[in-house]
Amino acid sequence: MMKRYFVIIAAALSLCSCSLKEKPFSSSAEGEYYKNYTQCRTGVNACYNLIRSILGGHNVWLATECTTDCMYLNLSTMDNAILNISPTRPGVGAVIWQYAYMGVMRSNSMLAAVDACLAEGGITAQEALSLSAELVTLRAFFYYLLTCTFGDVPYYTEVVDENNRARIASLPRMPASETRDAIIDELMHYVMPQDLGGLAAMPFKRSYDAPVDNRMNAPIALMLAAKMCLWNSRWDDAVKVISVLEDIYGHYADNPEAFGADYKMTDIPFSQKYTKESILEIPNVFEEYGNQQTGYIAVVTTPSKSTDEVEGDEGEYAISDLYGGIAIPELGTNARISTSARPTSYYFQTVLPYDSPDLRSGEYSAGAEEARGGSGNLAWRWKAYARDDTQRLPEDHKVRWFKQSSAATAANLDAVQRPWLGNKFWCPGMYYTMDSNNPKFFRFADALLMMAEAQLRSGNLDRAADYLNVTRVRAGLQKLTPDAVDGNAEALMEEIRLERARELFGEFQRKFDLVRWGIWYERTLAYNDGLYLPDYIRPCHRYLPIPAEQVTYSGGALDNSEYGE
C-alpha cells in the first residue's frame, strides 16, 4: 500500500537531521491509522509542535521588535536583531521557513485524513467540522507567519505525495495578497456565526476562560482573519470579523472606562499567564525537577545583572541580586542576563516619556513612589535596596534610579542615558536562562486598535477615535477626538500608529505593522539608534530572504530578487 510522504516544501536545512534531498515520510501507512476521533486528534497535536519550534526561543521576537523604530539590541552576534542577514545567512528566516511549511504540510495531510475518517464513519460530522476548523486555523497561522516574514510565498493546500512532490517543491512565489484572500475567506467560512454565513465550527469563548486547553480556537482564527484583512485593505470584512471578537470579549467603544475594570493593565506583563484579555500566549514552564519548556526573552530584556559579589554577614559573600546597580530581590539571584535590548531614544523621549501620565511608561515613572499599576513597558526606577544594604533593612527599601541614572532627578532627566525595558518582560525568580513567562502574541487590545484602523480607512473618523480611546483611557490618557487633529485622517492614523507602539510594545507586532503600513525602512532608519543595525539595514530587509538552499532546491522557481538590488 502506498505510503503518504510528508515532504516539506522548503524545509530541511542543516537545522534538522534530514537533508534537502531526503524524503521524510510518515510512520503510518495511509488507511492504517486515523480511524477514530482520538487518533485524528493525535495527528492534529503534531501540528502544534511546529509553533513552539518557531516561537519558543527569542529569535522571532528579536526580528520583529528590535529591528524597528522602538527598540534595538547592541550585540554583534545577534544577527536577527541587527539585520546581518542575506540569502546565504538567513538567520531566523531559515527556522520560520522550515517549520512553518512543515506545519502547512502536516495540516494539509490531517485535513485529508479527517475527511477520510468521516467518510468511513470513524467520526461524526460535528467532530470532523471541529477538527477541520482547528486545522484550517493552524494552517492560517503558519501562512500568516510566512507572508508577514517573506511577503510572497508558495501557497498550496493539497496533500504531498510521491506523485506531486517535485511539482510542489518547485512552486514559485504567489502574491501574498492572493494567499491572504484565500485564507480570510476560508477562516470566515469556518468560524463566523451562522447568521453571518459561517459554520460557527468552534465555540465562541475567550481563549483562556476555563477550561484552558491551549488550542487554536475561534478568537485566534478571528484575529488571524482580521490581521490579514488589514494587510489586504478589506476594511469592511475586518469590521465584521472584529465585531464578532467583541461579542466574545466585550464591547467598549462606547464605554472605554469599563475596559480597564474588566481587563486590568497589571495582567499584561508576560509573567501573568493565561489572562482574560490574552488571545494567544506562548506557554512556558520551569520546574526544577520536572520537564521544562522555557523561553529566552527575559534574558535579553532584564536590566544588566552585576557580576560583583556582595559582602554578607560575618564576612561571607551573598549571591548578588543586583540589576542595573540596585538590589531587586523579586528577580532572584540565579538569573543569567545577556546584553539587554533597549528602547530607542525616539520611543522613550517622544512616544512614551518618563513624565507622561501614561501608565505604560513605567511603574515608578513620573516621580511615583508606589507602583502605578501599568503594563511596565519601561523601567527608569524601581523599588529596591541599595547595593550595599545586605541586611535588607525596611527603611532602605525605596524607589531608586537604576545605576546609570544615579545623577538624575525628575527635573534633570538629561542625566539619564535611557531606561531599561520594564517588568512587562522580566521573569521573577528566573533560574539561569530559563524564562518561564508566557509571551503575549495576540491580545484583545490589538483587535480594538485594528478596529480603529479599519473604521478610519472606511471613512468613519469618529468611530475610529472611539476605538482608539479604549486603550488610551485604560492607560490614563485623555480621550482624543478627530477635532484634535483637525479632522485629518492621516494625522489620526499616526495617532493609531503611536498607540499601537505604546500598547503592543514587545508583543511580536511592530515590524509587521510598519511593513504593512509601507514605512518600515524609513521609520527604522530614522529612529533606531542601535550601534550595529544602522550599518546593516537595507530596504530589502522589510522581508527576510528565502534561504539560498531552498532557492536552489526549487530549481530556480523561487528567488530573492530584492536582495540582488
Disulfide bonds with the S-S distance in Angstrom:
none
